[in-house]
Amino acid sequence: MCTDLNGNLYAISTVGNEPVYADTFYSAAAYANDHDFLISSYTCTGQMRWAKLISSTSGPCDPYGIVADSLGNIYVAGALANGTLHIGTDTSITGLIYERTGIIQFNTSGHFNWIRYVGANDINSYDQTGSFSALALDGSGNAHLFTYMGSNVTVMPGNVSHYGEYDLSYNTTGTLLSAVRLNMDSAWEVNAAVFNPVTNILYVSGIRNQYLPGGDPIAASYAGAFDANRNLEWMDTIGNNAGGFGSVVYDKMGHLYFGGGGTDSFTLNGYFVPAGDNSLIAKMDTVGKPMWVHRFHTTSSAAGISQITLLPNNLVAAIGIIGGTMTDGVNTITTPAGEGDNPFLTVLDTSGVVMSLLQIHSDGFYDWGLSITSDKVGNIYAGGQVEDSIYATNVPAYHSVGGNTDFFIMKYGMDCDCTSMPVANYTDTGAHAIKGFTYTGTTTGVDSVVWNFGDNSATVNTMSNVTHTYDTGTYEACVYAYSACGMDMHCSRVVATPSNEGVTIIENLGVSVYPNPAKDELNISTPSSGISYRLLSITGVSLTNGALQQGNNNVSLNGFASGMYILEMKGDDGQVKVVRVVKE
């Protein structure tokens, strides 16, 4: 699942050869394959917007992943059968002799834009692409399809594949920009991937497939990183019965979060994880060193973390499967008799402390939590499969209408119409390491505005202008706007120059004057317009004057003799402040 910037939800699910009912969508499954996949979109209030069934006349189609970019594009990847491929009821593609992996782009309204296949429509591509493929977006908005390929698959003109995992990059028009093999053993596959949007470094998790060339069942799972040229930077492997990581996310503060599960003990870059802990979430730095590993012990070997997501304030939310009793050492939940396996949800803070742990009750045996995502205001969407019925606190129970299993989606968060979300924004001014911040976001309905300056200092809760002093460096400063209907966050980079020497701060006006002493030019930085200035001689004669604009202003001192002067500034409220400045 994924969300777009407008808070709409997109889900991808496997459906069988029976009629498909999904709110306002119905399909008779006319092609009667073992399975196809369904793409469905919902508003943040749970109303279905549109749905597309991807199916073929000749064989099954398997979904691999779905992502939404910031430009209004939705990307879907999957194994696509041969014959005639149907994309909803409005698009059919014929002449497909061999089944292959493909990537499809829609807009957010469900309009089909384009489809691209991996490899040519020939025998070399048949059954040589796919298996544990993943989708991810880079910082430039390009879509990356990670897929395993056998030998002699044509990936670009004049370029054929060798055994291994490939990164195929597509721009928004569907042009294949590059096809690069990940520089690692050919038996390793990728099943989750994420980019650092600034450096283009790739972080992945996956498995070692024992049935591929070089496969080895002893080392079954890994987490790793690749540079912009897809050379391996680091890799941590996990033993076979220890399970492994099936999900990875990256925050803007340089941290990685992996989710997974297993039963045997293992060591992760020097961090020992004991046996018997079936579900785990690990926080690492970008060189693979664990900062903490939080473990959930269960009495059922079927348990595990299926997927994780980051909330806007960097809280970590995860969904998984619980059987029997689960404990994290502090919190304990137990599946009631007769309920079999249930989905569970947990939220952790950035230090690994569990803030909530709950299960979603169901009546079937194979009721699993499989997918989770969040939107920019902090709503959580949880999904999975259900055999009979499923229910949660204050939510009416869902009852299956037949078939083996159905899929479900639940929302946790703000119960509002999704149209009154706050918008956070700010401008920053100031010289050297002293910065002024002015809040320019939504004020109506906002009950608090919280600043985080990105240097591990205490947060400040105020809608007023604030000033902050930094050490030399580059920081990610963020402002959070909270209302009864949600939260929004705006972040940008702040560069603090090496020295504040010679900077005079006028606290009441939020003005910075520098350098002082000055040679040819005096700089005045203001958090807002509406401030006027006069430069006076030491005897009170006015030499120059003007109005200051928001941001940096330059006052020329050329033609003035060396010595002391008076800088007088007046705010729009009539407040007057004076500063002595020296011209060298």
Backbone torsions as a table, in degrees:
resi	resn	phi	psi	omega
1	MET	NA	158.1	175.4
2	CYS	-156.8	167.2	177.1
3	THR	-127.1	156.7	174.0
4	ASP	-101.5	-178.7	-175.9
5	LEU	-68.4	-17.6	178.7
6	ASN	-92.5	6.0	177.2
7	GLY	84.1	8.5	175.8
8	ASN	-78.2	147.3	-176.6
9	LEU	-106.5	142.9	177.2
10	TYR	-129.5	132.5	-178.0
11	ALA	-130.5	149.0	176.2
12	ILE	-128.2	132.8	-174.0
13	SER	-145.8	152.7	175.9
14	THR	-85.4	134.2	177.6
15	VAL	-126.1	150.2	-176.5
16	GLY	-88.5	-163.1	-175.4
17	ASN	-94.0	25.0	175.1
18	GLU	-107.2	164.7	176.8
19	PRO	-54.8	142.3	-177.0
20	VAL	-109.4	123.9	175.8
21	TYR	-117.0	122.4	177.1
22	ALA	-141.3	90.0	-176.0
23	ASP	55.3	-113.3	-176.9
24	THR	-85.4	0.5	-177.7
25	PHE	-99.8	140.8	175.0
26	TYR	-142.0	136.7	173.3
27	SER	-137.0	135.5	179.4
28	ALA	-82.4	0.2	-179.2
29	ALA	52.2	56.6	-171.7
30	ALA	-63.5	-22.4	-174.3
31	TYR	-91.5	-8.9	169.5
32	ALA	52.5	42.4	174.8
33	ASN	-84.4	167.3	178.1
34	ASP	-56.4	-43.4	177.6
35	HIS	-164.0	153.6	173.3
36	ASP	-132.8	-168.0	173.9
37	PHE	-135.8	150.5	-174.5
38	LEU	-115.1	130.7	171.8
39	ILE	-105.5	127.1	-179.5
40	SER	-135.0	146.1	-179.3
41	SER	-125.6	141.6	-177.0
42	TYR	-133.6	151.2	168.6
43	THR	-74.0	171.2	-179.7
44	CYS	-72.6	-6.4	173.7
45	THR	-97.6	3.0	175.0
46	GLY	93.2	7.4	177.6
47	GLN	-84.0	131.5	180.0
48	MET	-69.1	131.8	178.2
49	ARG	-94.3	-47.1	178.3
50	TRP	-165.8	165.2	177.4
51	ALA	-149.5	149.3	178.6
52	LYS	-135.7	126.8	174.3
53	LEU	-95.8	123.0	177.2
54	ILE	-97.8	113.5	-173.6
55	SER	-147.8	164.7	-176.8
56	SER	-135.1	156.5	177.6
57	THR	-77.8	-14.7	-168.8
58	SER	-117.2	-14.5	-176.7
59	GLY	-175.3	178.2	-177.7
60	PRO	-76.5	155.2	173.1
61	CYS	-121.2	134.0	-176.4
62	ASP	-115.0	131.6	177.3
63	PRO	-81.6	144.6	177.2
64	TYR	-113.3	-36.1	-177.1
65	GLY	179.8	167.0	179.8
66	ILE	-147.5	135.5	177.5
67	VAL	-140.4	155.9	177.5
68	ALA	-124.0	131.1	177.7
69	ASP	-93.9	-177.3	-176.9
70	SER	-87.1	0.2	-177.0
71	LEU	-104.2	5.0	179.7
72	GLY	90.7	26.4	178.3
73	ASN	-114.1	140.8	176.2
74	ILE	-115.8	128.9	179.7
75	TYR	-113.9	135.3	179.1
76	VAL	-128.7	137.5	176.8
77	ALA	-124.1	150.7	178.5
78	GLY	-175.3	172.6	172.3
79	ALA	-86.0	120.8	-173.1
80	LEU	-111.4	125.7	-175.3
81	ALA	-73.4	166.8	177.6
82	ASN	-83.2	-171.2	-176.4
83	GLY	84.8	-139.0	176.1
84	THR	-102.8	121.0	-179.7
85	LEU	-94.7	127.5	178.6
86	HIS	-106.1	125.6	175.9
87	ILE	-111.4	93.7	-170.3
88	GLY	67.8	-155.6	-179.8
89	THR	-100.8	-0.4	-174.0
90	ASP	-110.0	-8.0	-176.8
91	THR	-135.9	131.1	175.8
92	SER	-132.3	137.6	179.4
93	ILE	-121.5	124.0	-175.8
94	THR	-111.2	174.1	175.0
95	GLY	80.0	16.5	-179.0
96	LEU	-87.1	106.4	-176.8
97	ILE	-83.2	-35.2	-175.2
98	TYR	-125.9	143.7	175.8
99	GLU	-75.3	141.6	-177.1
100	ARG	-149.4	166.4	172.0
101	THR	-77.3	144.7	179.4
102	GLY	-144.9	163.2	175.4
103	ILE	-126.9	134.9	-175.7
104	ILE	-123.4	139.4	175.8
105	GLN	-113.9	131.6	170.8
106	PHE	-118.4	163.7	164.6
107	ASN	-90.9	177.0	-173.8
108	THR	-70.0	-11.2	175.9
109	SER	-92.7	2.8	178.1
110	GLY	90.5	6.1	178.6
111	HIS	-73.8	129.4	178.4
112	PHE	-72.4	125.7	179.4
113	ASN	-100.7	-55.2	-179.5
114	TRP	-162.8	164.8	176.0
115	ILE	-135.4	140.8	176.7
116	ARG	-131.5	133.2	178.7
117	TYR	-98.4	151.3	174.2
118	VAL	-89.5	119.0	-179.3
119	GLY	84.9	166.8	179.6
120	ALA	-80.8	166.2	179.6
121	ASN	-82.1	64.6	-175.7
122	ASP	-141.6	176.8	-174.5
123	ILE	-65.2	-28.8	-179.3
124	ASN	-65.7	-29.3	-178.6
125	SER	-88.5	-17.1	-177.5
126	TYR	-63.7	123.1	176.7
127	ASP	58.1	21.8	179.4
128	GLN	-116.6	6.3	176.8
129	THR	-129.7	158.1	177.1
130	GLY	98.4	-155.6	-177.1
131	SER	70.6	106.6	178.2
132	PHE	59.1	45.1	176.8
133	SER	-78.8	160.3	-179.1
134	ALA	-144.2	157.6	177.5
135	LEU	-120.8	145.5	175.0
136	ALA	-156.0	157.2	177.5
137	LEU	-111.9	137.4	176.7
138	ASP	-92.9	-177.7	-175.7
139	GLY	-70.2	-14.6	178.5
140	SER	-95.5	1.9	179.7
141	GLY	85.9	9.2	176.4
142	ASN	-81.9	145.0	178.7
143	ALA	-92.8	134.7	-179.5
144	HIS	-116.6	124.5	174.9
145	LEU	-104.0	119.9	177.9
146	PHE	-101.8	119.1	-175.2
147	THR	-147.1	145.6	177.2
148	TYR	-80.5	139.6	177.8
149	MET	-133.6	141.8	174.5
150	GLY	-80.4	-160.5	-176.8
151	SER	-86.5	147.9	171.6
152	ASN	67.9	29.0	171.2
153	VAL	-88.6	127.8	178.9
154	THR	-74.9	112.3	-177.9
155	VAL	-103.1	-30.4	172.9
156	MET	-148.7	159.7	179.3
157	PRO	-53.1	125.0	-179.6
158	GLY	77.4	7.5	-176.0
159	ASN	-130.7	120.0	176.9
160	VAL	-117.0	156.6	-173.2
161	SER	-86.0	162.4	166.1
162	HIS	-121.0	166.9	-178.3
163	TYR	-55.7	130.5	175.7
164	GLY	152.8	177.8	179.7
165	GLU	-90.7	133.7	-176.0
166	TYR	-118.7	148.4	172.8
167	ASP	-106.9	110.1	178.7
168	LEU	-105.1	119.7	-175.1
169	SER	-106.7	128.5	179.7
170	TYR	-122.5	138.1	172.7
171	ASN	-84.5	-176.7	-172.3
172	THR	-69.3	-18.3	178.0
173	THR	-92.1	1.4	177.8
174	GLY	90.8	7.1	177.3
175	THR	-74.4	129.5	176.5
176	LEU	-76.3	109.5	-175.5
177	LEU	-81.2	-36.8	-177.9
178	SER	-161.3	156.4	174.6
179	ALA	-138.0	101.5	-171.7
180	VAL	-119.9	128.5	176.5
181	ARG	-77.2	132.7	176.3
182	LEU	-68.6	130.4	-173.4
183	ASN	-80.4	79.2	176.4
184	MET	-153.1	174.7	-179.6
185	ASP	-54.9	141.7	-173.0
186	SER	-67.0	-13.8	-178.3
187	ALA	-87.9	-10.0	179.8
188	TRP	-81.9	136.1	177.7
189	GLU	-121.3	156.0	-180.0
190	VAL	-104.0	129.6	172.1
191	ASN	-122.4	0.4	171.6
192	ALA	-156.4	140.6	-176.8
193	ALA	-148.3	150.3	177.1
194	VAL	-153.6	149.6	-179.0
195	PHE	-108.2	147.3	157.4
196	ASN	-76.9	113.7	-171.7
197	PRO	-66.8	-15.8	-178.4
198	VAL	-92.5	-47.7	-174.8
199	THR	-93.0	-13.5	-176.8
200	ASN	67.9	14.7	173.6
201	ILE	-70.2	139.3	-175.0
202	LEU	-106.5	132.7	175.9
203	TYR	-117.9	133.5	-173.4
204	VAL	-138.2	161.7	165.7
205	SER	-136.2	155.8	-177.6
206	GLY	-177.8	-161.5	-176.2
207	ILE	-130.7	164.8	170.9
208	ARG	-103.0	113.1	-175.9
209	ASN	-84.0	114.7	-175.8
210	GLN	-70.4	-12.0	-178.6
211	TYR	-93.6	-3.1	178.4
212	LEU	-95.8	163.6	178.4
213	PRO	-55.2	126.1	-177.8
214	GLY	84.8	4.9	-177.7
215	GLY	-64.2	146.3	-177.0
216	ASP	-146.2	114.8	-175.7
217	PRO	-70.5	-7.8	-176.8
218	ILE	-75.2	-44.3	178.2
219	ALA	-103.6	105.0	-166.8
220	ALA	-106.7	-15.1	-173.5
221	SER	-147.1	157.4	-178.1
222	TYR	-155.7	161.7	165.9
223	ALA	-127.9	141.4	-175.5
224	GLY	-158.2	174.7	179.5
225	ALA	-138.8	145.0	178.2
226	PHE	-129.6	143.8	178.0
227	ASP	-75.7	-175.8	-175.6
228	ALA	-63.9	-21.6	176.6
229	ASN	-95.4	7.1	178.4
230	ARG	66.8	31.4	168.3
231	ASN	-86.8	140.3	-176.5
232	LEU	-67.6	126.4	176.4
233	GLU	-95.0	-44.1	175.2
234	TRP	-159.3	156.9	177.6
235	MET	-148.6	133.4	172.9
236	ASP	-115.2	126.7	-178.1
237	THR	-108.0	153.9	-176.7
238	ILE	-129.2	138.4	-177.4
239	GLY	-63.4	165.2	-169.8
240	ASN	-58.2	-57.7	-176.2
241	ASN	-75.7	-6.4	177.9
242	ALA	-78.0	-5.8	-179.8
243	GLY	80.4	-118.1	178.1
244	GLY	149.1	-167.6	-175.7
245	PHE	-101.1	131.8	178.4
246	GLY	-117.0	4.9	-176.5
247	SER	-152.6	143.9	177.5
248	VAL	-146.1	137.3	174.5
249	VAL	-135.4	159.4	-176.9
250	TYR	-129.2	133.8	176.4
251	ASP	-100.9	173.2	-175.9
252	LYS	-80.2	-3.2	-177.9
253	MET	-98.3	7.1	177.6
254	GLY	86.5	33.1	179.6
255	HIS	-123.5	149.4	176.4
256	LEU	-113.9	146.5	175.5
257	TYR	-128.8	126.2	178.4
258	PHE	-117.0	143.1	176.6
259	GLY	-125.3	145.3	-179.6
260	GLY	-176.0	-150.8	-178.5
261	GLY	-174.6	172.0	179.8
262	GLY	165.4	173.0	-176.3
263	THR	-116.7	-27.7	-179.3
264	ASP	-87.3	161.8	175.9
265	SER	-75.9	155.8	174.5
266	PHE	-157.6	165.4	178.1
267	THR	-116.4	127.3	-177.5
268	LEU	-113.5	99.1	178.9
269	ASN	50.2	47.8	179.0
270	GLY	88.2	-6.4	-179.0
271	TYR	-100.2	116.1	-175.2
272	PHE	-86.0	128.7	175.7
273	VAL	-112.7	118.3	-174.9
274	PRO	-73.5	164.8	179.1
275	ALA	-70.0	155.0	174.1
276	GLY	91.6	-5.0	179.0
277	ASP	-94.8	101.7	-168.2
278	ASN	-77.7	-28.3	-177.5
279	SER	-124.7	138.8	-179.5
280	LEU	-149.2	151.4	171.9
281	ILE	-127.7	128.5	-178.2
282	ALA	-118.4	134.5	171.9
283	LYS	-105.9	125.9	-178.9
284	MET	-126.5	161.1	167.9
285	ASP	-83.9	179.5	-172.7
286	THR	-78.5	2.5	171.8
287	VAL	-109.8	13.9	172.9
288	GLY	86.3	9.9	179.6
289	LYS	-87.6	121.6	-179.6
290	PRO	-63.3	134.2	173.0
291	MET	-93.9	-35.6	168.6
292	TRP	-162.6	154.5	173.6
293	VAL	-128.6	116.6	178.7
294	HIS	-100.8	127.9	-173.1
295	ARG	-116.4	142.9	175.8
296	PHE	-118.5	118.5	-179.5
297	HIS	-93.3	132.3	178.1
298	THR	-129.0	162.0	178.8
299	THR	-90.7	4.0	179.3
300	SER	-120.4	132.2	179.9
301	SER	-72.4	-11.8	-180.0
302	ALA	-78.7	-9.4	-174.2
303	ALA	-74.4	159.2	176.7
304	GLY	167.6	161.9	173.1
305	ILE	-80.8	123.4	179.5
306	SER	-87.1	-43.2	-175.3
307	GLN	-158.9	154.4	178.6
308	ILE	-130.0	160.4	176.9
309	THR	-147.1	155.9	176.8
310	LEU	-103.0	134.5	173.9
311	LEU	-85.6	164.1	-173.8
312	PRO	-56.5	-29.9	179.5
313	ASN	-94.9	21.4	176.7
314	ASN	67.7	15.6	165.7
315	LEU	-67.7	151.4	-176.8
316	VAL	-108.5	122.9	176.4
317	ALA	-112.7	143.6	-177.4
318	ALA	-142.3	151.9	174.6
319	ILE	-124.4	148.6	-179.7
320	GLY	-163.2	-159.2	-175.3
321	ILE	-123.9	132.7	176.2
322	ILE	-119.7	136.5	171.2
323	GLY	-132.4	130.6	-177.6
324	GLY	76.0	-125.9	-177.7
325	THR	-112.8	138.2	177.3
326	MET	-125.5	136.5	176.6
327	THR	-142.4	146.4	173.8
328	ASP	-109.9	16.1	-178.5
329	GLY	97.6	-21.2	178.4
330	VAL	-124.1	-50.9	-178.8
331	ASN	-99.3	144.7	-179.8
332	THR	-136.9	134.0	172.5
333	ILE	-130.6	149.7	-177.3
334	THR	-133.2	134.6	176.4
335	THR	-76.2	123.8	179.3
336	PRO	-61.1	154.3	179.4
337	ALA	-57.8	135.3	177.5
338	GLY	91.6	-4.1	-178.1
339	GLU	-97.3	-10.2	178.6
340	GLY	64.7	-139.1	176.9
341	ASP	-86.2	139.8	179.1
342	ASN	-123.8	154.3	168.7
343	PRO	-71.2	151.7	171.1
344	PHE	-137.4	154.3	178.2
345	LEU	-122.9	145.6	173.8
346	THR	-145.3	148.7	175.8
347	VAL	-127.5	129.4	179.9
348	LEU	-119.7	150.3	173.4
349	ASP	-84.5	-179.2	-173.1
350	THR	-70.5	-11.8	176.4
351	SER	-98.9	3.9	176.3
352	GLY	90.8	10.3	178.9
353	VAL	-85.4	130.2	-179.4
354	VAL	-72.3	122.7	177.7
355	MET	-94.0	-30.1	175.7
356	SER	-154.9	148.5	177.4
357	LEU	-147.7	116.2	-177.5
358	LEU	-145.3	156.3	176.3
359	GLN	-111.2	152.7	174.7
360	ILE	-101.1	119.9	-171.8
361	HIS	-82.1	147.8	-179.2
362	SER	-152.1	166.5	-176.1
363	ASP	-104.4	-14.6	-178.8
364	GLY	-86.8	-178.9	179.7
365	PHE	-93.7	-43.0	-178.4
366	TYR	-101.9	67.4	176.6
367	ASP	-108.0	108.4	-167.7
368	TRP	-122.2	143.3	168.9
369	GLY	-89.7	118.2	-170.2
370	LEU	-119.0	-25.7	-172.9
371	SER	-142.5	147.6	179.2
372	ILE	-148.8	144.6	173.5
373	THR	-151.3	173.5	179.4
374	SER	-143.8	163.4	176.5
375	ASP	-108.8	-179.9	-171.9
376	LYS	-71.1	-12.5	179.3
377	VAL	-102.8	1.7	173.7
378	GLY	101.2	5.3	173.0
379	ASN	-69.7	143.9	178.4
380	ILE	-111.2	132.9	175.7
381	TYR	-116.2	123.4	-177.6
382	ALA	-116.0	140.4	-178.8
383	GLY	-143.4	162.5	179.2
384	GLY	176.4	-155.7	-178.7
385	GLN	-118.0	150.1	-178.3
386	VAL	-140.4	138.1	-179.9
387	GLU	-86.2	-45.4	-172.1
388	ASP	-123.6	-74.4	-179.4
389	SER	-142.3	158.4	-178.4
390	ILE	-147.8	144.7	-176.4
391	TYR	-155.3	155.9	177.2
392	ALA	-140.5	170.8	-177.7
393	THR	-56.9	130.2	176.4
394	ASN	64.4	12.5	178.6
395	VAL	-119.5	128.5	179.0
396	PRO	-58.5	144.2	-178.4
397	ALA	-67.0	142.3	173.1
398	TYR	-97.7	134.6	179.7
399	HIS	-119.1	131.3	-179.8
400	SER	-63.1	146.6	177.8
401	VAL	-101.0	14.3	178.3
402	GLY	122.0	176.2	-176.1
403	GLY	87.8	179.6	-178.3
404	ASN	-74.3	-57.7	177.1
405	THR	-142.0	155.4	172.2
406	ASP	-114.4	168.3	171.3
407	PHE	-106.3	152.5	179.9
408	PHE	-130.5	154.7	172.1
409	ILE	-135.0	131.5	177.8
410	MET	-125.4	149.9	177.1
411	LYS	-114.7	135.7	171.8
412	TYR	-123.3	127.6	179.9
413	GLY	152.4	-134.1	-175.4
414	MET	-88.5	128.0	179.1
415	ASP	-95.0	82.2	-179.6
416	CYS	-144.4	179.8	-173.7
417	ASP	-83.2	3.1	175.1
418	CYS	67.7	10.1	179.2
419	THR	-106.9	-4.8	-176.7
420	SER	-112.9	28.2	-178.4
421	MET	-68.8	139.5	176.2
422	PRO	-71.5	156.9	175.6
423	VAL	-121.5	120.8	-179.1
424	ALA	-94.5	142.0	176.9
425	ASN	-164.7	159.1	175.4
426	TYR	-157.9	163.3	167.8
427	THR	-119.6	151.4	178.9
428	ASP	-126.8	146.5	179.2
429	THR	-138.5	172.3	174.9
430	GLY	123.8	161.2	-176.7
431	ALA	-111.4	155.3	175.1
432	HIS	52.0	-127.4	-174.3
433	ALA	-96.9	0.7	179.9
434	ILE	-103.9	117.8	-174.2
435	LYS	-119.6	140.4	172.7
436	GLY	-105.7	138.5	-178.2
437	PHE	-121.2	130.6	178.7
438	THR	-119.1	122.5	179.2
439	TYR	-75.2	126.9	-178.5
440	THR	-125.4	14.6	-177.6
441	GLY	-88.2	-164.3	-179.4
442	THR	-61.8	138.1	174.9
443	THR	-116.1	-31.6	-179.7
444	THR	-67.3	124.4	178.3
445	GLY	79.9	-5.1	-179.6
446	VAL	-83.5	125.2	-177.6
447	ASP	-97.7	-15.7	175.4
448	SER	-159.8	150.1	175.7
449	VAL	-128.7	121.3	-174.5
450	VAL	-116.4	132.1	179.6
451	TRP	-104.6	137.5	171.1
452	ASN	-128.9	113.3	-170.4
453	PHE	-82.9	-3.8	172.2
454	GLY	83.6	9.2	-179.6
455	ASP	-121.8	28.1	177.5
456	ASN	66.4	17.2	174.8
457	SER	-83.4	170.5	-179.8
458	ALA	-67.1	143.9	176.3
459	THR	-73.5	155.5	-179.2
460	VAL	-121.7	129.4	-179.4
461	ASN	-105.6	97.9	178.8
462	THR	-163.1	147.8	173.9
463	MET	-94.0	-5.4	179.2
464	SER	-78.4	167.3	176.2
465	ASN	-65.5	143.9	-178.5
466	VAL	-130.8	153.1	175.6
467	THR	-121.6	138.4	-178.5
468	HIS	-137.6	139.5	178.9
469	THR	-102.7	126.7	-178.0
470	TYR	-108.0	155.9	161.1
471	ASP	-78.2	165.5	179.6
472	THR	-59.6	133.4	178.5
473	GLY	151.0	-174.6	178.1
474	THR	-115.8	134.1	-173.4
475	TYR	-132.7	157.8	174.2
476	GLU	-106.1	102.8	-179.1
477	ALA	-94.4	135.7	-175.4
478	CYS	-130.0	149.0	170.9
479	VAL	-125.7	139.0	-178.3
480	TYR	-118.0	129.7	176.2
481	ALA	-111.5	126.6	-176.0
482	TYR	-114.9	137.9	172.6
483	SER	-140.5	178.6	179.6
484	ALA	-67.3	-16.6	-176.7
485	CYS	-105.1	4.2	177.4
486	GLY	146.8	-166.4	-177.0
487	MET	-140.7	144.6	173.5
488	ASP	-129.3	154.4	-176.3
489	MET	-132.2	139.6	172.3
490	HIS	-129.5	128.8	-179.3
491	CYS	-128.7	150.5	172.2
492	SER	-154.5	164.0	-178.2
493	ARG	-81.8	139.6	176.6
494	VAL	-121.2	125.5	-179.7
495	VAL	-105.4	120.5	178.5
496	ALA	-101.9	120.8	-177.6
497	THR	-79.9	166.1	-164.6
498	PRO	-58.9	-26.2	-170.9
499	SER	-144.7	145.6	171.8
500	ASN	-104.2	9.8	-178.9
501	GLU	-61.5	132.4	179.3
502	GLY	84.1	14.6	178.8
503	VAL	-105.6	127.6	176.8
504	THR	-107.5	126.9	-178.8
505	ILE	-105.6	126.3	174.1
506	ILE	-102.0	96.3	-167.8
507	GLU	-59.2	-46.7	-173.6
508	ASN	-62.2	-32.0	179.9
509	LEU	-97.9	-11.3	-177.2
510	GLY	69.7	30.8	-174.1
511	VAL	-105.2	141.2	174.1
512	SER	-115.0	133.1	178.7
513	VAL	-120.6	126.9	-176.2
514	TYR	-161.8	161.4	-18.4
515	PRO	-73.7	160.1	-179.1
516	ASN	-145.6	101.3	12.9
517	PRO	-69.5	157.8	179.6
518	ALA	-124.4	158.5	178.4
519	LYS	-102.1	-75.8	-174.7
520	ASP	-106.4	-16.5	-172.2
521	GLU	-149.5	140.2	176.5
522	LEU	-111.0	129.5	179.4
523	ASN	-101.9	134.5	178.2
524	ILE	-127.4	119.2	-179.6
525	SER	-108.9	127.8	-176.9
526	THR	-125.7	147.6	179.4
527	PRO	-78.0	-13.5	-178.2
528	SER	-157.6	166.0	174.0
529	SER	-82.1	-179.8	179.2
530	GLY	94.7	6.9	178.0
531	ILE	-109.3	128.3	177.4
532	SER	-106.6	159.7	-178.6
533	TYR	-138.3	156.4	168.0
534	ARG	-136.5	138.7	172.7
535	LEU	-104.0	120.6	-174.2
536	LEU	-114.3	151.5	170.3
537	SER	-72.7	170.3	-178.2
538	ILE	-65.9	-17.2	178.3
539	THR	-95.1	1.2	175.6
540	GLY	96.5	9.3	178.3
541	VAL	-81.9	129.1	179.9
542	SER	-74.6	124.9	-176.9
543	LEU	-103.9	-36.6	177.8
544	THR	-159.6	156.5	-179.5
545	ASN	-153.3	172.4	179.6
546	GLY	171.0	-177.8	178.0
547	ALA	-108.2	139.0	180.0
548	LEU	-94.8	134.5	175.6
549	GLN	-94.3	160.8	176.9
550	GLN	-60.4	132.9	-178.6
551	GLY	105.6	-150.4	-176.8
552	ASN	-89.4	135.8	177.3
553	ASN	-126.1	142.9	-178.7
554	ASN	-114.8	129.1	176.8
555	VAL	-115.8	117.3	-178.3
556	SER	-73.6	136.9	176.2
557	LEU	-109.9	6.4	178.4
558	ASN	-61.1	136.0	179.7
559	GLY	93.1	-11.5	177.6
560	PHE	-92.4	142.9	178.7
561	ALA	-72.3	156.0	175.3
562	SER	-63.5	144.0	179.7
563	GLY	147.1	-165.9	-175.4
564	MET	-100.6	141.9	178.8
565	TYR	-135.0	167.2	179.1
566	ILE	-114.3	124.7	173.4
567	LEU	-102.1	117.6	-179.1
568	GLU	-108.1	130.5	179.3
569	MET	-128.1	139.6	-178.5
570	LYS	-127.2	127.1	176.9
571	GLY	-81.0	170.0	-178.7
572	ASP	-70.1	-9.7	175.4
573	ASP	-93.8	7.1	179.4
574	GLY	88.0	-3.7	-179.0
575	GLN	-68.3	130.8	-177.3
576	VAL	-117.0	132.7	176.2
577	LYS	-132.2	145.3	179.5
578	VAL	-124.5	147.2	179.1
579	VAL	-134.5	134.6	172.9
580	ARG	-82.5	128.2	177.2
581	VAL	-122.8	153.6	-177.6
582	VAL	-120.3	130.1	172.2
583	LYS	-100.3	125.6	-178.9
584	GLU	-78.6	NA	NA
